[in-house]
Amino acid sequence: MATVTEVADRYVAELIELDPVTGTELGDAGALDRLPDSSPGGVDARDALVGRTIRDLETADVLDGRERSARRVLREALESERAAHQLGEPFRRLRSHGAPLDRIRRAFDLMPTAAAPDWVAVARRMQAVPAAIAGIEATLREGVSRGLPAARRQATVVAAQARAWGGVGADGYFTRLLKAAPQLPPALREEAARAAASAQTALAAHAEFLLTEYSRAATDADAVGRERYVVATRGYTGLDLDVDETYAWGWDELHRVSQQIDETAARIVDHGGYAAARALLNDPSRSIHGVTSFRAWLQETTDRSIGELDGTHFDMAPQARRVECMIAPPGGPAAMYYTSPSEDWSRPGRTWYPAGDRTVFPIWEEVSTAYHEGVPGHHLQHAQVMTTEPRLNRFQRFWFNSGHGEGWALYAERLMDELGYHEHADTRLGMLSASSFRAARVIVDIGLHLELAIPAGEGFHPGERWTFELAREFMAGHVARGSAFVSSEVDRYLGMPGQAITYKVGEREWLDIRAAVRARQGASFDLKRFHSHALALGPMGLGQLRDELTQRSP
């Protein structure tokens, strides 16, 4: 009989066969030249693997407490995926982030490209793009035939992505990728150029498919409704949330943070509020000019936080001290993101900043964002997991639970304030602004998808029900960036129901759990030890995290 670790490792191996992008994320060289089968057959094969693995877990040998914990992690992840499949989500998964098309493009960001031999795999993977896109279209058509259309707004958003990546000539993503290639043998360069052109043609055609054929069948409804929303939040957080209570809590949290913002803003501009402080801090004289200089600043900020935190507040393995700060290719979501290192650390952890058309970068908000994506945020969390082999199985080392991960990263922003890293009012205002933004997300995400009314006591359109237009107006008041960023954010919330709340909900859980452990341990509580133990457990649902830390923590 197989152990839990054997079941988990077998699942990952079979998953990589079905989804080579997961293999690329892990650094599996055997998966570099392929793309997932996103057709209905591929969707069914993935569901069959999930079902088999759930059954295998029921009969697996549990050798110790470590495996008992690992079984719960894998079972909850798979059961959440199966619940989403039963609602037909894979047949209408159309959104700007984390959907099949986005994963195809990001797969190339993670591939080695420094040497000519690397380009054999790159060229073959580019050749696979048209078939992969055809599979996506077949699945979307199948969704329509089952009465499961995605929202028309999401079709428009993804079409814009496809057009941006398809480009025209030298403006396409794959052409730019090839332009940055090293010296290649003529035959290989010609093969790669043909593959790049074919991939970009497929992207352009996909945009037309979404804007014409699919849009005619898509739904005008942006909201997914309560049933789909509750299933999604369970998958993202590992909690059975009372979404109505969470909606009310989001308003309370927004007001709490807003008061702190007003107090901090008054330290920046005498008798001035948030708007006045923001105007001052956004002045070009306080900003970094140029994308290259901004990237260098991000790298310097990230390297400095690693140097100062390692050995004092955290202990990092030597290989984990390297992070690459990147500028994201155009066409994706407007928010910064992180990609984890490969299993062998040949590819480091990377933070990706979508600069868009911006050339001037006020830094007062960006310091906290760098902490969120780098250290002590996502990179520290992933690095701790990747250096715990063999304590964690392979699934635990690559899986990501949004409530756990984004909750930690937002907690990390706040932690840096506790550790004295926001002693200047400008960067503390940036941290609070980010917290306010995440609280506003809770309100908008739940309000939009459940079509709730705005409470009567609020000063923003009281009594009205949430719409896209109201959400844009509301979010614009809680983020320092322009309209393009706000629109991208609201589009993302509508395409990923339940994900936007995971930052604040996760932060709340991390803080509550820490308080519970501190109360139980009293004077013996040690913050560094708490963090080390918590992160070493690996990613898991927030309910399991609470059980692990409050019932079994040292």
C-alpha positions as CSV (number, residue, x, y, z in Angstrom):
1,M,0.0,0.0,0.0
2,A,1.3,3.5,-0.9
3,T,2.2,6.1,1.7
4,V,0.8,9.6,1.5
5,T,4.1,10.9,0.2
6,E,4.1,8.3,-2.6
7,V,0.5,9.2,-3.5
8,A,1.4,12.9,-3.6
9,D,4.5,12.5,-5.6
10,R,2.7,10.2,-8.1
11,Y,0.0,12.8,-8.4
12,V,2.6,15.6,-9.2
13,A,4.3,13.3,-11.8
14,E,1.0,12.6,-13.5
15,L,-0.1,16.2,-13.3
16,I,3.1,17.3,-15.1
17,E,2.2,14.9,-17.9
18,L,-1.2,16.6,-18.3
19,D,0.0,20.1,-17.4
20,P,3.7,20.7,-18.5
21,V,3.5,24.3,-17.3
22,T,3.4,23.0,-13.8
23,G,6.6,21.1,-14.7
24,T,8.2,24.3,-15.9
25,E,7.3,26.0,-12.7
26,L,9.0,23.2,-10.8
27,G,12.0,23.2,-13.2
28,D,11.3,19.8,-14.7
29,A,13.4,19.8,-17.9
30,G,11.3,17.1,-19.5
31,A,8.3,19.4,-19.6
32,L,9.9,22.4,-21.3
33,D,8.8,21.8,-24.9
34,R,5.1,21.0,-24.3
35,L,1.9,22.8,-23.3
36,P,-1.2,21.6,-21.5
37,D,-4.1,20.0,-23.4
38,S,-6.8,22.6,-22.6
39,S,-9.4,20.8,-24.7
40,P,-12.5,19.1,-23.1
41,G,-10.6,15.8,-23.2
42,G,-7.7,17.5,-21.3
43,V,-10.2,18.9,-18.7
44,D,-11.7,15.4,-18.2
45,A,-8.3,13.8,-17.9
46,R,-7.4,16.3,-15.2
47,D,-10.6,15.6,-13.3
48,A,-10.0,11.8,-13.6
49,L,-6.6,12.3,-12.1
50,V,-8.1,14.2,-9.2
51,G,-10.7,11.5,-8.6
52,R,-8.1,8.7,-8.6
53,T,-5.8,10.6,-6.2
54,I,-8.7,11.3,-3.8
55,R,-9.4,7.5,-3.7
56,D,-5.7,6.7,-3.3
57,L,-5.5,9.0,-0.3
58,E,-8.3,7.2,1.4
59,T,-6.4,4.0,1.5
60,A,-2.8,5.4,1.8
61,D,-0.6,4.5,4.7
62,V,-0.2,7.4,7.1
63,L,3.3,6.9,8.7
64,D,3.4,9.9,11.1
65,G,1.9,13.3,12.0
66,R,3.8,14.8,9.1
67,E,2.0,12.6,6.6
68,R,-1.3,13.1,8.3
69,S,-0.9,16.8,7.8
70,A,0.2,16.3,4.1
71,R,-2.9,14.1,3.5
72,R,-5.2,16.8,4.6
73,V,-3.4,19.4,2.5
74,L,-3.7,17.4,-0.7
75,R,-7.2,16.1,0.0
76,E,-8.6,19.7,0.6
77,A,-6.9,21.0,-2.5
78,L,-8.2,18.2,-4.7
79,E,-11.7,18.3,-3.2
80,S,-11.9,22.0,-3.9
81,E,-10.8,21.4,-7.5
82,R,-13.4,18.7,-7.9
83,A,-16.1,21.0,-6.5
84,A,-15.2,23.6,-9.1
85,H,-15.3,21.0,-11.8
86,Q,-18.7,19.9,-10.8
87,L,-19.9,23.5,-11.2
88,G,-18.5,23.5,-14.7
89,E,-15.8,26.2,-13.9
90,P,-13.1,24.8,-16.3
91,F,-15.6,25.2,-19.2
92,R,-16.0,29.0,-18.6
93,R,-12.5,29.9,-17.1
94,L,-11.9,33.1,-19.0
95,R,-10.0,35.8,-17.1
96,S,-6.8,37.8,-17.2
97,H,-4.9,35.9,-14.5
98,G,-4.3,32.2,-14.0
99,A,-6.5,31.1,-16.8
100,P,-5.2,28.8,-19.6
101,L,-4.1,31.6,-22.0
102,D,-2.3,33.5,-19.3
103,R,-0.5,30.3,-18.2
104,I,0.6,29.6,-21.7
105,R,2.3,33.0,-22.0
106,R,3.9,32.9,-18.5
107,A,5.4,29.4,-19.2
108,F,7.8,31.1,-21.6
109,D,8.8,33.6,-18.9
110,L,10.1,30.7,-16.7
111,M,12.1,28.9,-19.4
112,P,15.9,29.1,-19.6
113,T,16.8,31.1,-22.7
114,A,20.4,32.1,-22.1
115,A,22.1,29.5,-24.4
116,A,21.4,28.3,-27.9
117,P,20.4,24.7,-26.8
118,D,17.7,26.2,-24.6
119,W,16.0,27.5,-27.8
120,V,15.3,24.0,-29.1
121,A,12.7,23.6,-26.3
122,V,11.5,27.2,-26.7
123,A,10.9,26.7,-30.4
124,R,9.0,23.5,-29.9
125,R,6.9,25.0,-27.2
126,M,6.1,28.0,-29.5
127,Q,5.1,25.5,-32.1
128,A,2.6,24.0,-29.6
129,V,0.8,27.3,-29.0
130,P,-1.7,27.1,-31.9
131,A,-2.9,23.7,-30.8
132,A,-3.1,24.8,-27.1
133,I,-5.2,27.8,-28.1
134,A,-7.5,25.6,-30.2
135,G,-8.0,23.4,-27.1
136,I,-9.0,26.5,-25.1
137,E,-11.5,27.4,-27.8
138,A,-13.0,23.9,-27.9
139,T,-13.5,23.9,-24.2
140,L,-15.2,27.3,-24.2
141,R,-17.5,26.1,-27.0
142,E,-18.3,23.1,-24.9
143,G,-19.1,25.3,-22.0
144,V,-21.5,27.3,-24.2
145,S,-23.2,24.0,-25.3
146,R,-23.7,23.1,-21.7
147,G,-25.2,26.4,-20.9
148,L,-22.1,27.6,-19.0
149,P,-21.0,30.8,-20.8
150,A,-18.4,33.2,-19.2
151,A,-19.1,36.9,-18.9
152,R,-18.8,39.0,-22.0
153,R,-16.6,41.4,-20.1
154,Q,-14.0,38.7,-19.5
155,A,-14.0,37.8,-23.2
156,T,-13.2,41.4,-24.0
157,V,-10.4,41.5,-21.3
158,V,-8.7,38.3,-22.5
159,A,-9.1,39.3,-26.2
160,A,-7.1,42.5,-25.3
161,Q,-4.4,40.3,-23.8
162,A,-4.3,38.0,-26.8
163,R,-4.0,41.1,-29.1
164,A,-1.2,42.6,-26.9
165,W,0.8,39.3,-27.0
166,G,0.0,38.6,-30.6
167,G,1.1,42.1,-31.6
168,V,2.0,43.1,-35.1
169,G,5.4,42.0,-36.3
170,A,8.1,43.1,-33.9
171,D,5.6,44.1,-31.3
172,G,4.4,40.6,-30.5
173,Y,5.5,38.8,-27.3
174,F,7.2,35.9,-29.1
175,T,9.0,38.1,-31.6
176,R,10.4,40.2,-28.7
177,L,11.4,36.9,-27.0
178,L,13.3,35.8,-30.0
179,K,14.9,39.2,-30.5
180,A,16.5,38.8,-27.0
181,A,17.9,35.3,-27.9
182,P,21.6,34.6,-28.0
183,Q,23.4,33.8,-31.3
184,L,21.5,30.8,-32.7
185,P,22.4,28.5,-35.5
186,P,20.6,29.7,-38.7
187,A,18.4,26.7,-39.0
188,L,17.3,27.0,-35.3
189,R,16.7,30.7,-35.6
190,E,14.6,30.2,-38.7
191,E,12.6,27.4,-37.0
192,A,12.0,29.6,-33.9
193,A,11.0,32.6,-36.1
194,R,8.4,30.5,-37.9
195,A,7.1,29.2,-34.6
196,A,6.9,32.7,-33.1
197,A,5.0,33.9,-36.1
198,S,2.6,31.0,-35.9
199,A,2.0,31.5,-32.2
200,Q,1.3,35.2,-32.7
201,T,-1.1,34.5,-35.6
202,A,-2.9,32.1,-33.3
203,L,-3.2,34.7,-30.6
204,A,-4.6,37.3,-33.0
205,A,-7.1,34.7,-34.2
206,H,-8.1,33.9,-30.7
207,A,-8.8,37.5,-30.0
208,E,-11.2,37.6,-32.9
209,F,-12.8,34.4,-31.7
210,L,-13.5,35.9,-28.3
211,L,-14.8,39.2,-29.7
212,T,-17.1,37.6,-32.3
213,E,-18.2,34.0,-31.9
214,Y,-17.7,33.7,-28.2
215,S,-19.0,37.2,-27.3
216,R,-22.3,36.5,-29.1
217,A,-22.8,33.5,-26.7
218,A,-21.4,35.1,-23.5
219,T,-23.5,36.4,-20.7
220,D,-24.0,40.0,-19.7
221,A,-23.9,39.0,-16.1
222,D,-20.7,39.7,-14.3
223,A,-21.8,38.3,-10.9
224,V,-21.4,34.6,-10.4
225,G,-23.9,34.2,-7.5
226,R,-23.7,32.8,-4.0
227,E,-23.2,29.1,-4.8
228,R,-20.3,29.6,-7.1
229,Y,-18.8,32.2,-4.9
230,V,-18.9,30.1,-1.7
231,V,-17.3,27.2,-3.5
232,A,-14.6,29.5,-4.8
233,T,-13.8,31.0,-1.4
234,R,-13.6,27.6,0.1
235,G,-11.0,26.7,-2.5
236,Y,-9.0,29.9,-2.1
237,T,-9.0,30.0,1.7
238,G,-9.7,26.5,3.1
239,L,-12.3,28.2,5.3
240,D,-16.1,27.9,5.4
241,L,-16.6,31.7,5.4
242,D,-19.8,33.4,6.3
243,V,-19.6,35.8,3.3
244,D,-22.2,38.2,4.6
245,E,-20.3,38.6,7.9
246,T,-17.1,39.0,5.9
247,Y,-18.7,41.7,3.8
248,A,-19.7,43.6,7.0
249,W,-16.2,43.0,8.5
250,G,-14.7,44.5,5.3
251,W,-16.4,47.8,5.9
252,D,-15.3,47.8,9.5
253,E,-11.7,47.1,8.5
254,L,-11.8,49.8,5.9
255,H,-12.9,52.4,8.4
256,R,-10.2,51.2,10.9
257,V,-7.4,51.5,8.4
258,S,-8.8,54.8,7.0
259,Q,-8.5,56.4,10.5
260,Q,-4.9,55.3,10.6
261,I,-4.4,56.8,7.2
262,D,-5.7,60.1,8.2
263,E,-3.5,60.2,11.3
264,T,-0.4,59.3,9.3
265,A,-1.3,61.8,6.5
266,A,-1.5,64.6,9.0
267,R,2.2,63.9,9.8
268,I,3.1,64.5,6.2
269,V,1.0,67.5,5.4
270,D,0.0,69.7,8.4
271,H,-3.7,69.7,8.8
272,G,-4.0,67.8,5.5
273,G,-5.8,64.6,4.6
274,Y,-4.9,61.6,2.6
275,A,-5.5,63.3,-0.8
276,A,-3.1,66.2,0.1
277,A,-0.4,63.8,1.3
278,R,-0.8,61.6,-1.7
279,A,-0.4,64.6,-4.0
280,L,2.7,65.6,-2.3
281,L,4.2,62.1,-2.3
282,N,3.4,61.6,-6.0
283,D,5.4,64.7,-7.0
284,P,7.9,63.8,-9.7
285,S,10.7,65.2,-7.5
286,R,10.0,62.3,-5.0
287,S,9.8,59.7,-7.7
288,I,12.1,57.4,-9.7
289,H,12.3,58.2,-13.4
290,G,12.7,55.5,-16.0
291,V,11.8,51.8,-16.0
292,T,15.5,50.7,-15.8
293,S,16.1,52.9,-12.8
294,F,13.0,51.7,-11.1
295,R,13.9,48.0,-11.6
296,A,17.3,48.7,-10.1
297,W,15.6,50.4,-7.1
298,L,13.3,47.3,-6.7
299,Q,16.4,45.1,-6.7
300,E,18.3,47.2,-4.2
301,T,15.2,47.4,-1.9
302,T,14.7,43.6,-2.1
303,D,18.4,42.8,-1.6
304,R,18.6,45.2,1.4
305,S,15.6,43.6,3.1
306,I,17.1,40.1,2.7
307,G,20.4,41.3,4.1
308,E,18.9,42.9,7.1
309,L,16.2,40.3,8.0
310,D,18.2,37.1,7.4
311,G,19.8,35.9,10.6
312,T,17.9,38.4,12.8
313,H,14.2,37.9,12.2
314,F,14.4,34.9,9.8
315,D,16.9,32.3,8.8
316,M,17.3,31.9,5.1
317,A,19.2,29.2,3.2
318,P,22.0,30.6,1.1
319,Q,20.4,29.8,-2.2
320,A,17.2,31.6,-1.1
321,R,19.0,34.9,-0.7
322,R,18.8,35.5,-4.5
323,V,15.7,37.2,-5.9
324,E,15.5,38.7,-9.4
325,C,13.3,41.8,-9.8
326,M,11.8,41.8,-13.3
327,I,9.6,44.1,-15.4
328,A,6.6,42.1,-16.6
329,P,5.8,41.8,-20.3
330,P,2.9,44.0,-21.4
331,G,-0.6,42.7,-21.8
332,G,-1.1,41.0,-18.4
333,P,-2.8,42.2,-15.3
334,A,-1.6,45.6,-13.9
335,A,-0.7,44.2,-10.4
336,M,2.8,43.0,-9.4
337,Y,3.3,39.2,-9.0
338,Y,5.8,36.6,-7.9
339,T,7.1,33.4,-9.5
340,S,8.8,30.8,-7.3
341,P,12.2,29.3,-7.8
342,S,12.7,26.0,-9.6
343,E,13.3,22.9,-7.4
344,D,17.0,22.9,-8.2
345,W,17.3,26.7,-7.7
346,S,18.7,27.1,-11.3
347,R,15.9,29.6,-11.7
348,P,15.6,32.0,-8.7
349,G,12.5,33.5,-7.3
350,R,11.4,36.5,-9.3
351,T,9.1,39.5,-8.6
352,W,7.4,40.9,-11.7
353,Y,6.3,44.5,-12.0
354,P,4.0,45.5,-14.8
355,A,5.2,49.0,-15.7
356,G,2.7,49.5,-18.5
357,D,3.1,53.0,-20.0
358,R,4.5,54.4,-16.8
359,T,7.9,56.0,-16.7
360,V,7.7,57.9,-13.4
361,F,7.4,55.8,-10.2
362,P,6.5,57.4,-6.8
363,I,8.1,55.1,-4.3
364,W,6.1,55.7,-1.1
365,E,3.7,52.8,-1.9
366,E,6.2,50.6,-3.7
367,V,8.4,49.9,-0.6
368,S,5.6,47.9,1.0
369,T,4.8,46.2,-2.3
370,A,8.4,45.1,-2.5
371,Y,8.2,43.5,0.9
372,H,4.9,41.8,-0.1
373,E,6.4,40.2,-3.2
374,G,9.9,39.6,-2.0
375,V,11.1,39.3,1.6
376,P,9.5,38.8,4.1
377,G,6.6,38.2,1.8
378,H,6.1,35.7,-1.0
379,H,9.8,34.9,-1.7
380,L,10.6,34.1,1.9
381,Q,7.5,31.9,2.2
382,H,8.3,30.0,-1.0
383,A,12.0,29.8,-0.2
384,Q,11.3,28.3,3.2
385,V,9.1,25.7,1.6
386,M,11.6,24.8,-1.2
387,T,14.4,24.2,1.3
388,T,12.5,21.8,3.6
389,E,12.9,18.7,1.5
390,P,12.4,15.9,2.5
391,R,10.0,17.1,5.3
392,L,7.4,18.2,2.7
393,N,6.4,16.2,-0.3
394,R,6.6,17.5,-3.8
395,F,3.0,18.7,-3.9
396,Q,3.4,20.7,-0.8
397,R,6.5,22.4,-2.2
398,F,4.8,23.8,-5.3
399,W,1.1,24.2,-4.3
400,F,-0.3,27.6,-3.4
401,N,-3.3,28.4,-1.3
402,S,-4.2,32.0,-1.8
403,G,-5.6,32.7,1.7
404,H,-2.4,31.2,3.2
405,G,0.0,32.8,0.7
406,E,-1.5,36.2,0.1
407,G,-2.5,36.4,3.7
408,W,1.1,35.9,4.7
409,A,2.4,38.5,2.2
410,L,-0.1,41.1,3.5
411,Y,0.8,40.1,7.1
412,A,4.5,40.6,6.1
413,E,3.8,44.2,5.0
414,R,2.3,44.9,8.4
415,L,5.1,42.9,10.2
416,M,7.7,45.3,8.6
417,D,5.9,48.1,10.3
418,E,6.0,46.3,13.6
419,L,9.8,45.7,13.1
420,G,10.3,49.4,12.6
421,Y,10.8,49.5,8.9
422,H,8.1,52.2,8.3
423,E,9.4,54.8,10.8
424,H,9.1,57.4,8.1
425,A,5.5,58.5,7.6
426,D,5.6,58.3,3.8
427,T,6.3,54.6,3.5
428,R,4.0,53.9,6.5
429,L,1.3,55.7,4.6
430,G,2.1,53.4,1.6
431,M,1.7,50.3,3.8
432,L,-1.6,51.6,5.1
433,S,-2.8,52.6,1.6
434,A,-2.1,49.0,0.5
435,S,-4.1,47.7,3.5
436,S,-7.0,50.0,2.7
437,F,-6.9,48.8,-0.9
438,R,-7.2,45.2,0.2
439,A,-10.0,46.0,2.6
440,A,-11.9,47.7,-0.2
441,R,-11.3,44.6,-2.3
442,V,-13.3,42.5,0.3
443,I,-16.2,44.9,0.0
444,V,-16.2,45.1,-3.8
445,D,-15.6,41.4,-4.5
446,I,-18.3,40.1,-2.3
447,G,-20.7,43.0,-3.1
448,L,-20.3,42.5,-6.8
449,H,-20.7,38.7,-7.0
450,L,-23.5,38.5,-4.5
451,E,-25.1,41.7,-5.9
452,L,-25.4,43.1,-2.4
453,A,-26.5,46.6,-1.4
454,I,-24.2,49.2,-0.1
455,P,-25.0,49.7,3.6
456,A,-27.3,52.7,4.3
457,G,-24.9,54.3,6.8
458,E,-22.0,54.5,4.3
459,G,-21.3,57.8,2.5
460,F,-20.8,56.0,-0.8
461,H,-24.0,55.5,-2.8
462,P,-25.9,54.1,0.2
463,G,-28.6,51.6,-0.6
464,E,-27.5,51.0,-4.2
465,R,-26.4,47.6,-5.4
466,W,-22.9,47.1,-6.6
467,T,-22.2,47.4,-10.4
468,F,-18.9,47.5,-12.3
469,E,-19.1,51.3,-12.6
470,L,-19.7,51.7,-8.8
471,A,-16.8,49.3,-8.1
472,R,-14.4,51.3,-10.3
473,E,-15.5,54.6,-8.6
474,F,-15.1,53.1,-5.1
475,M,-11.7,51.5,-5.8
476,A,-10.4,54.7,-7.4
477,G,-10.8,56.3,-4.0
478,H,-8.7,53.6,-2.3
479,V,-5.7,53.2,-4.6
480,A,-3.1,55.8,-5.6
481,R,-2.8,54.6,-9.2
482,G,-4.7,55.7,-12.3
483,S,-7.8,54.5,-14.1
484,A,-6.1,51.8,-16.1
485,F,-4.9,50.0,-12.9
486,V,-8.4,50.4,-11.3
487,S,-10.1,48.9,-14.3
488,S,-7.7,46.0,-14.5
489,E,-8.2,45.3,-10.8
490,V,-12.0,45.2,-11.0
491,D,-11.9,43.1,-14.2
492,R,-9.7,40.6,-12.2
493,Y,-12.1,40.5,-9.3
494,L,-15.0,39.7,-11.7
495,G,-13.0,37.0,-13.4
496,M,-11.6,35.4,-10.2
497,P,-14.5,35.4,-7.7
498,G,-13.3,35.0,-4.1
499,Q,-9.6,35.5,-4.7
500,A,-9.5,39.3,-4.0
501,I,-10.7,38.7,-0.4
502,T,-8.0,36.3,0.5
503,Y,-5.4,39.0,1.3
504,K,-7.3,40.6,4.1
505,V,-9.0,37.4,5.3
506,G,-5.7,35.6,5.3
507,E,-4.0,38.4,7.2
508,R,-6.7,38.3,9.8
509,E,-6.2,34.6,10.3
510,W,-2.4,34.9,10.6
511,L,-2.8,37.7,13.2
512,D,-5.5,35.8,15.1
513,I,-3.4,32.6,15.1
514,R,-0.3,34.5,16.3
515,A,-2.3,36.0,19.1
516,A,-3.7,32.6,20.1
517,V,-0.2,31.0,20.2
518,R,1.3,34.0,22.1
519,A,-1.5,33.8,24.7
520,R,-0.9,30.1,25.2
521,Q,2.9,30.3,25.4
522,G,3.0,33.5,27.4
523,A,6.5,34.8,28.2
524,S,8.1,31.9,26.3
525,F,6.6,33.1,23.0
526,D,9.3,33.9,20.4
527,L,8.3,35.6,17.2
528,K,11.1,34.3,15.1
529,R,10.4,30.8,16.2
530,F,6.7,31.2,15.5
531,H,7.4,32.3,11.9
532,S,10.0,29.6,11.3
533,H,7.6,26.9,12.5
534,A,4.6,28.3,10.7
535,L,6.4,28.6,7.3
536,A,8.0,25.2,7.6
537,L,4.6,23.6,7.6
538,G,4.2,24.6,4.0
539,P,1.1,25.9,2.2
540,M,-2.3,24.8,3.5
541,G,-5.8,26.0,4.0
542,L,-6.3,28.6,6.7
543,G,-8.5,26.3,8.8
544,Q,-5.7,23.6,8.8
545,L,-3.1,26.3,9.6
546,R,-5.1,27.3,12.7
547,D,-5.3,23.7,13.8
548,E,-1.7,23.0,13.2
549,L,-0.4,26.1,15.0
550,T,-2.8,26.3,17.9
551,Q,-3.2,22.6,18.7
552,R,0.3,21.3,17.9
553,S,2.8,24.2,17.8
554,P,5.9,23.9,20.0
